[in-house]
Amino acid sequence: MYQFNPYAIPPFFTAIFLFALGFFVFIKNIRLMPNIAFGLLSLSSAIWQFGFGMEYLSIKEETALFWNRFVYLGVPFIVPTMYHFSVSFPGFKEQKRFVILSYILAAIFVLLSRTDYFITGLRKYFWGYYTNPGILHHPFLIIWFSLGIVSIINLYKGYKNINSALERRRRKYMFLALIISLIGTLDYLPAYGLQLYPFGYLPVVICLSLIAYAILKYSVMDVSVTITRTGIFIGVYTLVLGLPFLLGVFGKNTLINLWGENWWLGPLALIAVLATAGPFAYIYFQKRAEAILLREQRKYQEILRQTAMGMTRIRNPRQLLNLIVDILIKNVHITHSAVYLPDAGY
């Protein structure tokens, strides 16, 4: 009924990661609508990836078809939850009724996915079985792609119209995250005959990771630090997910000669080792990279800290203010500095 397939490893790990990420953001504040919408988005994406993993493991087409229809318990809700997230911020109250409509449409598409009008059968590719779309699958894609574009436009408008600098930065990262998520739509190409391994889990992981960070951190850090963290995350977990995959594909014959029918224990053991070491490797490389990127900032922060301790010994207000301005200009490298006091006597 099932057999080990290294191509199923990335979807399974992605499903676990997305579920954990969504749950973590949700429990941080279960009353905030962005957190609720993000939790639903992560859950829908996790169902999508878990279903694909089980489908790739399936030997018989009947079993694979069951899991393919399971995939569509989550897929129809991915874009509505994304749209829900985009209107969960102030300024889009007039669109709330359309959120309900989008969820109703998602439920309808879930029901339709049980029929041959939506999925006529399966295609067989080198990585396993995949969707063969029916006539109703085409309007589904058109509607969902259009709703995804509206979600991106909402976040862009929110970014342009907000006055708070910190909130603008947060909205900017959310907007960029949804742009990245569009790459995931390439996963529909195999459904229409193009033999391209579905790698949509990568942009989705990046997208949801950026959104989660923007939700949990009101003050989003410098873009170079964020990009660096994302790059390290992608690099580390590409190895964590990719090495067992490569071992299973290119080392299968060697493993069969060594262990016979238990050859799959090799990739499984490698998964266990890398999954354990992955978080520690990520933390290590993240700290090293940030130490380089923030070296200058931490240098003048230490100077300011030491100077602040010495300022306690200065009793003359004018001398103290001149010292503060002088230190800021020399160490923080700003061009102008001033201190405003209500008493002009200083």
Number of C-alpha atoms within 10 A of each C-alpha: 10 13 11 17 19 24 24 21 23 23 26 19 20 22 25 15 16 25 19 16 19 25 19 15 21 22 13 12 13 13 10 13 16 21 24 22 22 25 26 24 26 29 23 26 28 28 24 27 25 23 25 28 26 23 27 27 23 22 16 12 18 13 15 26 20 15 23 27 24 21 26 22 22 24 21 25 26 24 25 28 26 24 28 26 23 29 24 20 16 9 13 14 10 8 15 13 9 14 19 13 12 21 19 14 18 24 15 12 20 21 14 17 24 17 13 14 14 23 22 17 18 18 17 15 15 10 17 21 23 24 22 19 20 16 12 16 18 11 11 15 14 11 13 20 15 11 17 23 15 15 23 21 15 21 24 18 14 22 21 12 11 15 10 10 11 14 16 19 20 22 25 18 22 26 24 16 22 25 17 17 19 17 15 18 15 14 16 17 13 18 19 13 14 11 14 15 15 19 15 18 23 19 20 23 23 19 22 23 20 21 22 20 18 21 20 14 11 12 15 20 14 10 11 12 16 16 12 16 19 16 13 18 20 17 12 20 20 13 15 23 23 17 17 24 22 15 18 24 14 10 15 18 12 13 19 14 10 12 12 12 10 10 19 20 14 18 23 17 12 17 20 13 12 18 16 12 13 18 14 12 15 17 14 11 16 18 12 10 16 15 13 9 14 13 12 12 12 12 12 17 14 11 13 17 10 11 14 12 9 10 14 9 9 11 9 9 10 12 12 15 16 12 14 18 14 14 17 17 13 11 15 16 10 9 8 8 11 11 8 8 8 6 6 6 6 11
